[in-house]
C-alpha cells in the first residue's frame, strides 16, 4: 500500500486515466492522492467527441481499435464497468457491439468518375514486393531519419495498397520509414484484409463516450482529483545527474500561477507531446484556423529535455507543422438523406463500411460513416459522418481553394462532387445542421522522421519518480498513433516506477507466425 504517496499526472488523456487505474488497483494508491492536471476544460485528450443536435457534433479524429493486437487496452477496459449495460465490462461491451456490427467495406477506393475500384489486388509490381520484403528483414536500427519515399520507387505510391494503407493510418510519403516498418510488423494481420478493413473494431459510440467517460466514472468512485484549465509550464528537478521531480509549475486559465511540491515517494507522469495541441474548429460558414505556434505539450517537453538530455528530443516531431497537419471534418444532418445516398452508393449500411477514399482527390479526402447514433445526444432524427484530407494545402478539384481555407460548406460541396451527387446537392444542403472543419497542426507529428533515440524510454535512465506516458516514448516493437500505445506506456510506467511484480501484456508476435506470413505473401501477389 502507498497510503501517503501522491501521483501527479500531467495531461488528461487516455494514458493518464489508465495510469490512475493501475495506481489504484495494482499499486494501492488512494484515489484522492492521484492528481490529473489538464490544460483543456475537459479530460480525454485526443479521444474526443462533443456537440449537440442544435450546433452539430464534432470528432477531431477517429481512433480505430483492433481486437487481436490491443493487448493492454483490452486488459484495462476489462476492469471498467459499462455505463449502459449492468454487470458487463467496457471491453465486453465494445466487442459485443463490434461482433454484432462487423466491418466489411465495399467501397475502399473511388476514382474521379465516381467508380468504386476493385482493390482485391494490392497492385504491386516485382520491385514493390522486393522492397517490402527487404524492409521486413531490415534492422529498424538502420532506419533512423529515413522516409518512406527514400525506400520505395514511384510505382509503389500508385498502388492500391499505398492509397489504402496511407489513408487508413494517415501516412505521408515523407513519414518515418522506421514507423512504417513497425506498422507492417504489428499490423501484418491487417495487410491481408486492408481492402475490407475487417480487422477494425468499432466502439458503440465515439471514443469519448465509449472509452473515456466510463474510465472517468470508474475513477470518480475512488475520488481521483482533476485540475482542469491548468497548464503545466515546468518541472523542477533535484540537483545532480539523476532525474527526480521535486516541483510542478503551472498557470491557470485566468493567468494565476502556482507551484506543487513533490515529497519523497511522490510520482510524476508526463504526457510528453500531444498530437491535438493547438487544434482549432471552424463551422459551416467559417474555416478552421491554422495556429501552429507554441504548442504547450511540446514547450514543456522541450524545456525539461534541455535540463535533462535523457528525456528525449522533441524537435523532429514538433518542428515542421506544415508536414504534420491535416484537416478533418464532421458533418451533422437532419434526417438521413446524405447517409442514405452514401449507403446506396457504397453498398454499406452505416457502421458496416470503413474509410472510403477518393483516390484522385487533390486533398486525398476520405470519409467514414459510423453506426448511428455516434453520439448519445443525436437521437433518431440526426445523422453524422466524419472525414479528413491528408493534403490540406492543395487546391480542391471542384472548389478552387486550398482545403485549409475552406468552410464546412465548401468541404461538403467538394465531397458531393467527388461522390457525383450533384443532382441531390440542394436537398443535401437543406438538411445540414453543421459541417465542422478541424485544423490539427501536429496530428501526424509522431510519424515524422527521427532517430530512435529521440523518443525517451517510458522511465528514463536515472529516473526515481518521473515517467513519460505519451505517443512519443519508445516502446520496443509497438506502434504509435494507437490506444494500445497509451495504455501500454501507462502500465509500464506504474509497474516500473513502483517495482511491481506484474507483467505488462507483451506485443503478440504475429509477424513470426508462419500462417500469418504465408497469408501476407499471398496477399502481396494477389
PALUMDO-293890 format. One record per residue: x, y, z of N, C-alpha, C in turn; residue in three letters. Coordinates in steps of 0.02 Angstrom, whole numbers, plus 50000, padded with zeros to 5 digits. Atoms other than C-alpha are relative to their C-alpha. Example, Ala and Ser with C-alpha at 12.3 -4.5 7.8 and 13.67 -1.06 7.14 Angstrom:
PALUMDO-293890
500454994150000506154977550390500455006050000ala/499584994149997506844994750357499615005550037ser/
This chain:
PALUMDO-293890
500424994050000500005000050000500445006350000unk/499634993750004500555017849965499545005750024unk/500514995549974499345027350077500205007349998unk/499804993049993500385043150092500335002849937unk/499694997650062501115044149917499485003449955unk/500424996650049500415056049788500284998949930unk/499805000650070500455054249599499705005949962unk/500214994350040500365069249482500064998249926unk/500015002050070499855065849303499885006249957unk/500034993950042500215079849179499704998149933unk/500385001850059498935078449040499424995550018unk/500605003649981497175071649047499754995149949unk/500205004850051497175059148904499944992950025unk/500105007049983496945040448899500574997250042unk/499435002749963498715036948962499965001850075unk/500054998049930498455046949122499424996450035unk/500575003549970496745039049153500184992750013unk/499795006949992497485021749126500494999450059unk/499515000149945498945025649243499645000550068unk/500374999349938497695031049376499664993550020unk/500325006449986496755014549362500524995150028unk/499485004749977498375004549381500295002050067unk/499764997749935498965015449525499534997950057unk/500495001849949497355012149620499954992550009unk/500185007149995497034994049578500594995350007unk/499415004449997498794986949562500535002450049unk/499484997349956499834998549671499745002550067unk/500284998349935498635002549812499995007450016unk/500054992749987498605021549791499285001950018unk/500654997049987497165031349865499805004449941unk/500234995950056496105039449731500115007450011unk/499934992849987496165056449816500735002349998unk/499294998350005498075055649808500245000049928unk/499824999950071498035054749618499725006449970unk/500194993450024498005071749534500135000549925unk/499944999450073497665073549347499945007449982unk/499974992950016498145090649279499945000849924unk/500164999650071497415095549110499885007449980unk/500064993150023497535111849010499305001549972unk/500664999050029495855109248924499464999950054unk/500555000249950494155111149012499684993150006unk/500295006749999493815092548984500574994949995unk/499485005250006494805076449005499854995849939unk/500095004550058495055063548868500535000949948unk/499474998950048496465071248768499744999549928unk/500185000650071496355066048585499414995249989unk/500595004250004494945053748622499395004350013unk/500514994949988493635067048598499364998549963unk/500655000350032491845068948545499555004950036unk/500374994849967490745083848578499465002749954unk/500504996850041489255093848519499294998850024unk/500715000649984487365094848521499615000149934unk/500405000450061485945092248397499915006849967unk/500134993350028485695110948376500615002949964unk/499384997150029487515115548338500404995149958unk/499615005050035488145099248265500524996850044unk/499515003949961489375086348328500695000349967unk/499324999950028491255085148307500444994850035unk/499435004149977492625072048324500605002749962unk/499414997750037494355078648284500304994349959unk/499745005950035494915061148236499624993950022unk/500305006349980494385043148248500554994950013unk/499485004949983495455030248336499724993049990unk/500225006950013495235012848266500294995350053unk/499765005149954495374998148384500114993549961unk/499865006450032495974980648345499984994550054unk/500115005149949495424965048438500634995950014unk/499445004749991496984954648409500625003350030unk/499354997249982498374967148444499995005250056unk/500034994949947497744979148579499994996550069unk/499975004549943498304967848721499865003650067unk/500084996549936498404980648862499375004350002unk/500624996350002496944991148804499424995750022unk/500555004549980495794976148822500064998050073unk/499925001749929496544971748991499735005850042unk/500254994249962496194989449052499235000349998unk/500734999250006494414990148984499624994150029unk/500335005749966494034972949057499875001650073unk/500084998049930494164981549227499465005450009unk/500434994149996492984995949185499274998149987unk/500715001750012491084993749206499695004249944unk/500394996450050489974998449060499545005050033unk/500484995149974488915013949087499284998249980unk/500665001350028487465006548990499724993150018unk/500225007049990487414987849024500244997550068unk/499795002349934487404980749200500424993649997unk/499595006149992488704967849250500404998149938unk/499595001450058489724969549092500555005349997unk/499444995350004491414977549061499985003949934unk/499944996150062491834990748931500294995749945unk/499715004550050492894977748843499464995649969unk/500515004550026491444965548828499465003949962unk/500494995850034490264979648779500235001749929unk/499744998150066491394985348636500024993949954unk/499935005850043491754967848572499324997149980unk/500675002550018489924962648580499695004449945unk/500264995450051489444978248481500354998749933unk/499625000950062490824975248355499814993449965unk/500175006450029490394956948330499305000049970unk/500684999450027488574961648303499975004649940unk/499974995250056489094975248179500674999449965unk/499335001050029490574968048083500145004749942unk/499784995750054491564978747963500164995849938unk/499815003050064491654973647780499895005249946unk/500074994350045491984988647670499944997749928unk/500115001750071491364987747490500215005849954unk/499824994250041491975004847433500625003450029unk/499394997349969493765007447491500315005649959unk/499714995050044494395017147340499495001849945unk/500474997450050493355028047223500405004649953unk/499624995850046494045035947064499625006449983unk/500284993450013493675053146992499344999649962unk/500635000950036492235046146889499444997550046unk/500495002649953491345040247046499944992549997unk/500015007350005491765022047009500364996950060unk/499685003749946492115010247154500504995149969unk/499475004050030493765001747115500064993150032unk/499865006749974494164983347134500705000250031unk/499354999349966495544983447265500214993350032unk/499775006549974495724964747297500754999149988unk/499285000150014497424966147213500335006050033unk/499634994549971498714976547305500315004549947unk/499724996050055499374982347136500755000349998unk/499274999949997501194978347174500304997349935unk/499585003250051502504975147041500574996450036unk/499465004049970504054964447069500445004350046unk/499574995749959505104979047134499665001950066unk/500364998349938503754984047259500044994250050unk/499985005949955503704966347329500694999050029unk/499315001049975505594965247342500185005350052unk/499864994749951505684982047431499644998750066unk/500385001749939504324976647553500354994450037unk/499665005649969505234960347585500655002150033unk/499374997649972506894968947611499885004150063unk/500154996049940506094981247733499814995650058unk/500225004649947505314967047830500604997050037unk/499425003249970507044959547860500565004950019unk/499504995149982507994975847887499955001850074unk/499984998049930508524980048065499755007350005unk/500274993249995507504995248118500525005150025unk/499484995449976509065002548200500405003049943unk/499654997250058509725005748024499575005349964unk/500484995850037508235016747978499905007050030unk/500064993349971508505032548081499945005249945unk/500104994150042507875048147993499764998549929unk/500195001750069507395038647834499245000849990unk/500704999350017505735042147747499774994249956unk/500295005250043504555030247656500205001349928unk/499844998250069504895039647494500724998149982unk/499305001750014506775036247510500094992549989unk/499935007350006506475017447514499664997349937unk/500405002850055505155014647381500045004349937unk/500004996550064505075019247196499315003049986unk/500624996450016503725029747112499404995449995unk/500575004450012502645014847065499644998150064unk/500295002049936502375010047247499455004850022unk/500474994849977501455026447278499395000749955unk/500605000350043500185022347141499624993550010unk/500325006549990499685005347210499375000650043unk/500595000349956498015000947288500214999650073unk/499765000649931498994995947442500175006850030unk/499784993649972499775013047465499405004650014unk/500584995649990498135022547442499604997950061unk/500395002549943497275011447570500385000450065unk/499595000049938498695009647696500145007250021unk/499864993049985499115028147684499415003350036unk/500584996449972497355034347720499714996750062unk/500245003449939496915021047849500385002450061unk/499584998249943498365026447960500275007149998unk/499794993050009498725044247894500765000749989unk/499304999350020500455041447818500085005549947unk/499794995750054501345054047710500624996749968unk/499405002850032502725050047585500635001750040unk/499414997949961503925059347699499994997350072unk/500045002849933503395049447854500594995350013unk/499445004149977504645039047953499944992849974unk/499975006950024505145022647870500014995150058unk/499945004149940505535015748041499314998750030unk/500685000949975503735018748099499594995749951unk/500355003950052503085011547934500164992650009unk/499795007049988504084995547967499664997350063unk/500335002249939503374994648143499274998149985unk/500705001350018501624995548071499944993549959unk/500035006150041501994982047942500084993850043unk/499915005749955502574970548081499404999150047unk/500535000449949501234974748209499324998749969unk/500665000550031499774975648087500004995149941unk/499945004650057500274961247974499344996049990unk/500665003250007498574953348010499545004249955unk/500444995550039497764968647930500215000549927unk/499754999550069498844967847774499564996149952unk/500405004350045497804953647701499275002049997unk/500704997950001496164962347741499945007749998unk/500014992850005496614980547709499465002349950unk/500494998250051495394980147562499295000150027unk/500674999949969493904977147678500015003050070unk/499914997749932494604983047846499594996050051unk/500375004349954493774968247930500304999950070unk/499685000249935495034969748071499865006050044unk/500164994149960494384986648129499464998250052unk/500485001049946493504985548298499675006650017unk/500374993849989492144998548323499745000550072unk/500334998749936491535006348485499265001849987unk/500714998550011489645008448510499875007349983unk/500054992950014489835027348513500705002749986unk/499344997050007491265039548488500444998050060unk/499555002549948492815035748593499945003750066unk/500084996349937492465049448719499454996750042unk/500565002849962490795041848767500084992550013unk/499945007349993491275023548742500604997950042unk/499395002049965493005023648822500165004850058unk/499774995249949493455039648915499505000850057unk/500494998949947491825042749009499944994150049unk/500035005649951491705025049082500614999750045unk/499405000249957493515025949143499965005750051unk/500054994449953493215043149219499494998550055unk/500515001749949491625037149307500284994950049unk/499685005049956492615022449375500485003450048unk/499524996449957493985033949440499655004650049unk/500374995649955492695045749514499794996450064unk/500215003849941492145031849631500564999750053unk/499435000149954493895032349706500225007050021unk/499854993249980493925051249722500625003149967unk/499424997150036495295054949593499885007549990unk/500024992750002495695073549589500185002549930unk/499874997150067495575083349424500095007550007unk/499914992850006496285100649393499975001749926unk/500094998450070495605106949227500175007349986unk/499804993250022496065122649128500635002250037unk/499364998649966497785121549211500564997349957unk/499455001950044499335121349101500644999450040unk/499355000849967500935114149173500535003249956unk/499514996250039502355125649119500724997750013unk/499315002249986503885117549201500004994650053unk/499865004849947504525103049304500665002050032unk/499394998349962505805106549440500344993550020unk/499645006249986507155093449463500495001050059unk/499485000149948508265089049610500685000749966unk/499344999050030510055094449576500384993449996unk/499605006150009511275081349513499854996749934unk/500075003450064511375068949371499374995849995unk/500615004150002509845058849420499405004049977unk/500634996850021508045062749370499494999050055unk/500505000149946506945066749519499615006549998unk/500424994050002505495078849502499835002150071unk/500154997449933505315089849656499445005249998unk/500524994950003504065102649592499685000449931unk/500384999150062502745106349460499755007249999unk/500234993050008502435124149398499445000249949unk/500584999950044500785128549317499715007149995unk/500374993850009499705142549253499284998349985unk/500715001150012497815142849263499745004449944unk/500294996450056496665149349127499935007550014unk/500074992949982496445165749223500675003550008unk/499344997049995498325168649221500354999050067unk/499705001349935498615163649402500524994549995unk/499465005050000500255154349427500064996750068unk/499935003649937500645141349558500534994649996unk/499495005349994501825127749617499724994350041unk/500155006049961501585110049679500664997050021unk/499395003149975502935102449789499904992550007unk/500025007349994503275083849774500434997850060unk/499645002749942503785074649932500354993549979unk/499665006450013504915059349941499474994549989unk/500475005450014503995044749862499445001949953unk/500514997850047502815055349758500234998649928unk/499855001750069502715051449572499745005349953unk/500224995450052502565061949414499974996249933unk/500095003050066501865055349249499855005649950unk/500054994450047502025066749097499834997549930unk/500165001450070501145065348930500405004949957unk/499514995650034502625072348832499845000549925unk/500174999150071501835078048670499284997949988unk/500715001450014500005079148619499875001749927unk/500094999050071499525076948436499425004749983unk/500554995350013497965087848455500135006850031unk/499824993249979498895102748528499825005049945unk/500134994350044498315119148450499504998649945unk/500525001250049496855111548357499495005750003unk/500484994650004495515123748300499414997849958unk/500625001850035493705121548246499725005849960unk/500394995250038492765130648110499274998250004unk/500695002250005490945128648059499785000349927unk/500265000550068489825128147906500205006049957unk/499844993850037490255146047859500695002750015unk/499354997449978491975147847938500544994649996unk/499465005049999493625138847903500304999450070unk/499605000749940494605131848048500665003849990unk/499384996150006496155142148085500614995650012unk/499365003549993497935135848069500425004050050unk/499674996449945498785140548234500564995750029unk/499485004749979500415130948246500465002450056unk/499504997249955501355142448365499914997650072unk/499955001449929501875137048540499534994550026unk/500405005449972501035120148566500234998550072unk/499795000349930501015118248757500354993750021unk/499665006249979501485099948774500714999649973unk/499334999750029502955102548657500445004750040unk/499604995049964503515118048751500254997150066unk/499795003049936503555108548916500514994549989unk/499525005350014504425093448842500685003049981unk/499384996750020505725104848762500375002950060unk/499694996849942506015114148924500354995050045unk/499695004849954506345098649028500544995949966unk/499485003850036507355089748891500655004049998unk/499394995949998508565104448891500354999450068unk/499705000949934508825101549077500284993050009unk/499825007049991508925082649067500024996649931unk/499965002650069509565075948899499714993049991unk/500285006850007508925058348936499255000049989unk/500734999550008507145064748915499795000949927unk/500195000050070507185063948726500115006649964unk/499904994150043507205076548584499355001349961unk/500644998850034505525084048532500055003449932unk/499954995950060506195094348387499784996549935unk/500215003150063505965081448246499254999349994unk/500725001350001504145078948295499595006449994unk/500414994049995503555096648326500315006049963unk/499654994550033504715106748214499745002049932unk/500234998650069503795105848047499244999049995unk/500735000950000501915108548070499704999649930unk/500265000550068501685110747882500024992849974unk/499955007150020502185092347865499564995550043unk/500365004349953501155085948012499265001650006unk/500704997949993499475094547988499554996349952unk/500545001450047497865088547913499355002850026unk/500644996549989496075094547906499464994750003unk/500555004749996494625084047969499345003850001unk/500664996749997492755087547967499484994950023unk/500565004049978491185080948049499365003449975unk/500614997250030489535083347958499394997350039unk/500615001849964487855083348051499405002149959unk/500594998750042486175082147962499364998550037unk/500685002049981484315082248000499794994449952unk/500205005550043483655065747938500604996249973unk/499465004350023484665053247838500095000249924unk/499954999550073484615059647657500714998449976unk/499315000950022486515060447640500244992950014unk/499775006749983486835044047730499674994749958unk/500345004750043485535035147626500324999849931unk/499664999650065486375041247467500674996350002unk/499355003249993488075035447531499914992450005unk/500135007249992487345018547581499834996849932unk/500185002650065486565016147409500604999749953unk/499404999750042488195021147326500504994650019unk/499455004249977489375010847433499814992750011unk/500215006749982488334995547473500114998350072unk/499905001149929488724997747657499505004150040unk/500424996349953487445002247788500465003450051unk/499574996549951488105014547921500284995350052unk/499665004249951489375005848031500294993649972unk/499745006250028489714991247914500575001349951unk/499464998350046490905000547799500615002450039unk/499404997249968492555008947834500215006149959unk/499764994050035493625022747761499884999349925unk/500094999550073493065027347585500465005749977unk/499504995150022494505036347497499895001749927unk/500064997550068494335047047342500715000549971unk/499305001050020495925041247258500285006049962unk/499744994650043496065055647135499895006950029unk/500124993649967495565069247257500665003650013unk/499384996249988496885082947264500125000950075unk/499924999649927496555083847451500144993150031unk/499975007049976496705064747466499474999250056unk/500554999849953495005065347550499704993050011unk/500335006349981494185050747642499435001550047unk/500554999449952492565048547738499864993150030unk/500235006249969491865035447857499335001450034unk/500664999449970490075032847913499944994850056unk/500065004549944489925025448087499284997850008unk/500685001949981488415016148155499675005950034unk/500374994449971487085028648205499564997550058unk/499674993649989486915036448329500724999150022unk/499305000149980488765040048351500105004050065unk/500024996249937488355051948495499344998350034unk/500615001749964487105047848631499475005449993unk/500484994550004486305065048611499705000949931unk/500234999250069485965062648425499254999049992unk/500695002050013484275054448435499954996449933unk/500115003950061483505045348289499915004349938unk/500154995650056483195060648181500615003949976unk/499384996550017485015066148165500524994949979unk/499485004650023486445058048069500665003949991unk/499354996850008488305061548058500484995449961unk/499435003950023489875056047968500625004350009unk/499354996749989491725060447981500434999149938unk/499525000650055493075063647852500625004150012unk/499394996049993494795070847826500365000449934unk/499574999350059496025076947696500725000250022unk/499295000549982497865072447703500425005549968unk/499614994850036498415086347583499635006750004unk/500424994049992497575102047654500265006349966unk/499734994150035498735114147562499854999949925unk/500165000450072498145108047391499335003349985unk/500634997150023496785116647291499524994549981unk/500515005050013495165107047277499884998849925unk/500155001750070494595098547116499385003649975unk/500624996650019492895107247116499955006950033unk/499954993649965493075120747249500725002349994unk/499314998050018494585130247188500335004050056unk/499674997149942495305133947359500404994650035unk/499655004849957496565125847473499504997450052unk/500445002849949495675114147593500055003950065unk/499874996549938496465123647737499615006650004unk/500364993650003495495139247680499254998949993unk/500705001450015493815130447659499554999850062unk/500525000649949492235131947762499734992949998unk/500335006550000491225116847810499574999049938unk/500435000650059490025120547668500414998549937unk/499585001250059491435121147540500294992949999unk/499765007049996492125104447601499444995349979unk/500575004250019490385096947585499885000449924unk/500094999250073490235104047408500504995749962unk/499485004050032491895096047359499834992550005unk/500175007049989491325079447433499414997949955unk/500595001550041489635079947344500214998949928unk/499775000850069490545082047178500424993749991unk/499625006250005491755067747213499544993950000unk/500485005549999490255056647250499535000349940unk/500444998950058489375063447094499265000050021unk/500684999249973487835067847197499725007049982unk/500184993050015487625084847111499245001049996unk/500724999150008485785081947072499645000350067unk/500304999949933485465080047259500285005650043unk/499624995249959486555094747314499545004550041unk/500444995449963485125106447362499664996450058unk/500335003749947484205093047461500494998450057unk/499505001549949485805087947550500145006250042unk/499814994049963486245105747597499425002750042unk/500574997949959484475109447657499944996050064unk/500045004249940484675095247782500595000950047unk/499404999149959486335101447851499845003750065unk/499994996349936486435106248035500675003750006unk/499344996949999488305109548028500504995349968unk/499415003850020489925103847949500595003650033unk/499484996849959491335107248071500694997749978unk/499315001850017493095107547999500465001150061unk/499514999649945494565104948118500705000049971unk/499294999850019496355110148087500414997550058unk/499565002849949497645099948183500725000449975unk/499324999050027499425106248156500484994250015unk/499515005049979500265091548245499734992950001unk/500335006549995499115076748215500434994349974unk/499555005250027500445067248114500715000550028unk/499324998749974501915072748222500374993650017unk/499665006149978502255055148284500294995949943unk/499725003550057502625049148107500595003649968unk/499454996250030503965062148073500664996050003unk/499355003449998505695055348026500405002250062unk/499644998649938506765054148182500494994450014unk/499565005349976508125044348268499644996250055unk/500325004049948507595030248381500115003150069unk/499834997149935508455039348525499635006550014unk/500364993849988507355054848501499404998950046unk/500555001549954505965046048596500304997150064unk/499735002649937506375043348780499664993550019unk/500355005849973506015026848866499455002350048unk/500554998249955504445026548974500275002450067unk/499664997649940505525027649129500735001149981unk/499314998550023507145036549079500524997550050unk/499455002449958508795030049145500165005350053unk/499844995449945509165037749315499395003250032unk/500604997049971507355042449350499784996350062unk/500265003049938506715039449525499255000750006unk/500734998949991504955046449507499665003049938unk/500314997250061504655052749328499934994649947unk/500125004350058503865042649188499675004149945unk/500304996850058503385048149013499484995249971unk/500545004550020501725041248951499615002949941unk/500344997050058501335047648778500134995649938unk/499845003150064501405042748595500725001449979unk/499324998050017503165049948597500514997050048unk/499515003849963504015037148708500194994049957unk/499765005750039505005022348641499804993550036unk/500215006549975504165005548669500174994949947unk/499785004750051505024991248578499434996149968unk/500445004250040504024982748439499285002749993unk/500684997650004502434992848467499945005949952unk/500114994750050501645005848351499615005850031unk/500314993949975501175023748391499335001349964unk/500644997950028499525032548349499454995050017unk/500505004949981498525019348443499825000750074unk/500215000349930497535017548604500464995250038unk/499585005049967498625002448643500655003150024unk/499364997049981500215012948646499945004050064unk/500114995949941499495024848775499924995750062unk/500125004349942498895010948890500634996150018unk/499385003749988500495000848869500515004450036unk/499534995349967501535016248915499805001150072unk/500234998649932500465019749068500124994050046unk/499925006149959500505001849131500744998750014unk/499275000849992502385000649101500265004950052unk/499764994849955502645016949195499854998250073unk/500205001549931501675011649351500394994050026unk/499675006149977502424994249361500755001150010unk/499284999049996504205000549331500185004650058unk/499834995249946504215015649447499914997050069unk/500165002749934503455005549589500274992950009unk/499695006749996504434989449552499494994650016unk/500525005049988502834979349547500164993549964unk/499875006650029502994960849514499394997949958unk/500565001350045501704961349374500245000849929unk/499774999850069501844958849188499555004549958unk/500354996450052501354971249054499894995149942unk/500145004950054500504961048917500475001349942unk/499504999050053501834958248783499675001049932unk/500224999350069501674962748600499954993049969unk/500105006650031500954947548511500374999749933unk/499555000350058502204942048379499664996649940unk/500335002950059501014938848234500484999849940unk/499524999750056502454943548118500484994050000unk/499585006049999503304927248168499594993649992unk/500435005950009501824915748140499994997849927unk/499975002250070502034905147983499355000849961unk/500644999550035500174905247942499855007349980unk/500114992950014500084924247953500475002449945unk/499524998150051501664926447850499804997349931unk/500215003050064501024914547716499425003949970unk/500574996150024499404924447704500235006749973unk/499744993550022500384940747689500344999449932unk/499675001150065501454933747547499484999049945unk/500545001150048499894927647459499675006649981unk/500334993550012499114944947478500435004449954unk/499554995950040500654953347402499984998049926unk/500035002450069500394942847245499294999749972unk/500695000150025498514944947230499915004449939unk/
